[in-house]
Amino acid sequence: MLVLQTLSVGDLHGYAIAQHIERISRDVLRVEQGSLYPALERLQRAGWATSKWGRSPTGRRARYYTITASGRRQLGQEISEFDKMSLAIDRVLGRDGGA
């Protein structure tokens, strides 16, 4: 979900995806390269992302990832499921304002 959300703001290479997630989360979430690239491959196999080779701002060759229309739909579904789970957890923890 976090990778798809990051790609929804624009095309990025893997290192930039990791940096974005870490920066936005104020370094609470750490993205390990060993888990990011397999996740990106899974997103591509599912048809939720595509990639193409390009040049990074430093001039290095880098693979840039793009979210697809199907990926945007999947992201919406994942956010909805996360919201339901988060609400349920809040209820269990007694943070929903009710008894």
Backbone bond lengths (Angstrom), bond angles and torsions (degrees), N, CA, C in turn:
res aa  C-N    CA-C-N  psi(-1)  N-CA   C-N-CA  omega(-1)  CA-C   N-CA-C  phi
1 M - - - 1.442 - - 1.536 110.44 -
2 L 1.321 117.47 -43.26 1.459 119.91 -177.29 1.523 112.14 -67.90
3 V 1.316 116.77 -36.24 1.468 119.90 178.30 1.525 109.58 -68.45
4 L 1.325 117.49 -44.48 1.467 120.01 177.86 1.525 110.61 -61.54
5 Q 1.324 117.24 -42.49 1.467 120.52 178.53 1.522 110.44 -60.94
6 T 1.317 116.56 -42.48 1.458 120.76 179.05 1.522 110.61 -62.95
7 L 1.325 116.96 -42.24 1.465 120.05 179.19 1.523 112.00 -68.92
8 S 1.323 117.74 -21.52 1.468 119.87 -179.55 1.526 111.69 -68.93
9 V 1.336 117.62 -16.37 1.460 119.97 177.99 1.527 112.05 -90.78
10 G 1.332 117.57 -11.68 1.455 120.52 177.02 1.516 112.27 154.91
11 D 1.326 115.43 167.51 1.463 121.80 179.74 1.528 109.44 -70.61
12 L 1.318 115.71 132.91 1.463 120.51 -179.20 1.520 110.28 -142.21
13 H 1.334 116.12 154.13 1.465 120.12 171.56 1.520 107.81 -87.52
14 G 1.324 116.46 166.50 1.457 121.62 -172.60 1.512 114.61 -54.44
15 Y 1.322 117.35 -47.13 1.459 119.82 -178.49 1.522 110.74 -62.36
16 A 1.335 117.26 -38.89 1.468 121.06 179.31 1.529 111.33 -67.87
17 I 1.336 117.01 -33.50 1.469 120.51 176.01 1.524 109.02 -61.70
18 A 1.321 116.40 -48.70 1.467 121.00 179.72 1.523 110.82 -61.04
19 Q 1.316 117.27 -45.10 1.462 121.20 179.63 1.523 111.30 -60.73
20 H 1.330 116.74 -42.99 1.467 121.40 -178.77 1.527 110.77 -60.94
21 I 1.327 116.63 -48.98 1.468 120.55 -178.93 1.530 110.09 -61.78
22 E 1.304 117.08 -43.32 1.462 120.40 179.93 1.527 111.22 -65.48
23 R 1.329 117.23 -42.29 1.470 121.19 -179.16 1.528 111.17 -66.39
24 I 1.332 117.10 -47.70 1.464 120.88 -178.22 1.525 110.83 -63.82
25 S 1.325 117.32 -35.34 1.472 120.96 -179.56 1.534 111.83 -85.31
26 R 1.319 116.72 5.10 1.468 122.43 -176.99 1.525 111.13 55.56
27 D 1.304 114.21 42.71 1.470 123.75 177.01 1.525 114.42 65.95
28 V 1.330 117.29 16.62 1.464 120.07 174.01 1.521 108.89 -74.74
29 L 1.329 116.34 -41.23 1.464 121.50 179.25 1.519 108.85 -98.03
30 R 1.312 116.35 125.71 1.455 122.60 178.31 1.523 108.14 -110.18
31 V 1.309 116.19 131.93 1.461 121.29 -178.28 1.521 108.60 -106.70
32 E 1.304 115.97 115.30 1.460 121.22 178.74 1.529 109.26 -85.44
33 Q 1.312 115.96 133.84 1.465 120.67 179.94 1.523 111.21 -58.30
34 G 1.324 116.69 -34.59 1.459 121.11 -178.81 1.514 113.96 -66.61
35 S 1.324 117.64 -19.23 1.464 120.15 175.92 1.522 111.68 -105.05
36 L 1.336 117.25 -25.85 1.462 120.36 -178.09 1.526 112.14 -66.73
37 Y 1.319 117.72 -49.45 1.463 119.37 -174.75 1.526 112.94 -67.09
38 P 1.324 119.68 -39.63 1.470 118.23 172.78 1.535 111.86 -62.27
39 A 1.334 116.88 -35.84 1.471 119.88 177.77 1.524 110.20 -65.23
40 L 1.323 117.20 -41.76 1.467 120.26 178.08 1.528 110.93 -63.42
41 E 1.318 117.20 -38.74 1.471 120.56 176.66 1.525 110.90 -63.02
42 R 1.342 116.70 -41.88 1.472 120.28 178.17 1.528 110.69 -63.43
43 L 1.321 117.30 -40.49 1.464 120.72 178.56 1.527 110.48 -62.21
44 Q 1.324 116.44 -39.61 1.467 119.75 178.56 1.526 111.43 -67.73
45 R 1.330 116.75 -43.66 1.472 119.77 179.34 1.527 111.37 -62.04
46 A 1.328 116.51 -34.10 1.466 120.88 179.51 1.528 111.70 -77.65
47 G 1.324 117.22 -10.47 1.463 120.74 -178.84 1.521 113.17 83.94
48 W 1.334 117.48 15.25 1.461 121.44 -177.84 1.518 112.55 -93.92
49 A 1.331 116.59 -10.11 1.462 121.70 178.06 1.519 108.63 -150.59
50 T 1.313 115.05 155.30 1.461 122.03 173.02 1.530 106.84 -127.25
51 S 1.315 115.72 169.13 1.461 118.58 177.56 1.515 110.12 -144.08
52 K 1.324 114.16 157.16 1.465 121.41 174.94 1.519 107.55 -151.30
53 W 1.313 115.04 152.55 1.456 120.39 179.54 1.516 110.23 -80.07
54 G 1.322 115.17 142.87 1.453 121.98 177.60 1.515 109.44 -154.86
55 R 1.324 115.89 -165.06 1.470 122.10 179.37 1.527 109.27 -115.63
56 S 1.316 115.44 133.53 1.465 120.64 176.63 1.525 108.48 -73.63
57 P 1.337 117.43 168.32 1.471 119.46 177.48 1.531 113.18 -58.01
58 T 1.323 117.41 -23.18 1.470 120.61 177.95 1.525 112.39 -88.27
59 G 1.345 116.82 0.72 1.452 120.95 178.22 1.512 115.31 91.43
60 R 1.318 116.83 -1.25 1.467 119.53 178.79 1.520 110.43 -78.63
61 R 1.319 114.54 150.30 1.463 120.69 175.41 1.524 107.65 -70.80
62 A 1.345 116.28 131.52 1.465 120.20 -177.42 1.522 109.43 -146.56
63 R 1.315 115.50 149.06 1.457 120.80 176.47 1.526 107.71 -90.35
64 Y 1.334 115.63 122.95 1.463 121.81 179.80 1.519 109.49 -100.36
65 Y 1.316 115.42 135.29 1.463 122.53 -176.78 1.517 109.70 -107.54
66 T 1.345 114.98 143.13 1.456 123.21 -178.42 1.515 109.05 -131.38
67 I 1.329 116.90 135.78 1.459 120.52 175.41 1.531 108.54 -76.51
68 T 1.317 117.33 142.39 1.466 122.21 178.05 1.532 109.40 -97.32
69 A 1.328 116.51 172.20 1.471 120.73 175.88 1.524 109.78 -59.40
70 S 1.312 116.49 -41.55 1.462 121.05 176.89 1.526 110.48 -62.77
71 G 1.312 117.14 -38.07 1.459 121.83 177.40 1.519 111.87 -65.02
72 R 1.335 116.65 -36.93 1.472 120.17 176.95 1.527 110.46 -65.50
73 R 1.319 116.37 -40.18 1.473 119.29 177.02 1.525 109.98 -64.34
74 Q 1.322 116.74 -43.93 1.462 121.15 178.64 1.521 110.70 -61.31
75 L 1.313 117.06 -42.19 1.459 121.12 178.46 1.523 110.29 -59.08
76 G 1.327 117.04 -44.01 1.463 120.47 177.77 1.516 111.80 -59.20
77 Q 1.329 116.46 -42.55 1.463 120.79 178.81 1.529 110.88 -65.62
78 E 1.318 116.85 -42.63 1.464 120.27 -179.15 1.527 111.48 -66.04
79 I 1.327 117.07 -38.13 1.468 120.24 177.23 1.523 109.96 -64.97
80 S 1.324 116.82 -42.28 1.463 120.95 178.12 1.526 111.06 -60.17
81 E 1.329 116.95 -45.68 1.467 121.03 178.52 1.529 111.11 -64.61
82 F 1.318 116.74 -39.39 1.461 120.25 178.22 1.527 110.39 -63.62
83 D 1.332 116.68 -43.06 1.464 120.37 178.89 1.522 111.26 -60.21
84 K 1.339 116.85 -41.80 1.470 120.55 177.60 1.525 110.64 -62.78
85 M 1.313 117.01 -45.23 1.460 121.64 -179.58 1.525 110.65 -64.12
86 S 1.320 116.60 -43.36 1.456 121.13 179.89 1.530 111.10 -61.92
87 L 1.325 117.01 -42.14 1.462 121.69 177.51 1.523 110.74 -62.70
88 A 1.325 116.65 -43.30 1.464 120.69 179.46 1.529 110.71 -62.83
89 I 1.313 117.13 -41.71 1.468 120.80 178.54 1.523 110.19 -64.43
90 D 1.343 116.90 -43.20 1.463 120.19 176.90 1.522 111.17 -57.95
91 R 1.318 116.69 -40.19 1.464 120.17 178.49 1.524 111.04 -63.52
92 V 1.314 116.93 -45.33 1.465 120.62 179.78 1.530 110.44 -62.45
93 L 1.317 116.99 -37.86 1.463 121.14 -179.87 1.527 112.97 -80.77
94 G 1.339 116.25 -3.43 1.458 120.17 179.50 1.508 114.23 75.87
95 R 1.336 116.98 25.56 1.465 121.18 -178.18 1.517 112.87 -105.97
96 D 1.331 117.73 18.86 1.463 119.57 -178.04 1.520 112.10 -96.86
97 G 1.313 117.79 3.15 1.452 120.91 179.53 1.513 113.78 85.50
98 G 1.329 117.65 -6.68 1.462 121.54 179.67 1.511 110.50 -114.06
99 A 1.308 114.05 178.49 1.474 118.09 -179.75 1.503 110.96 -99.22
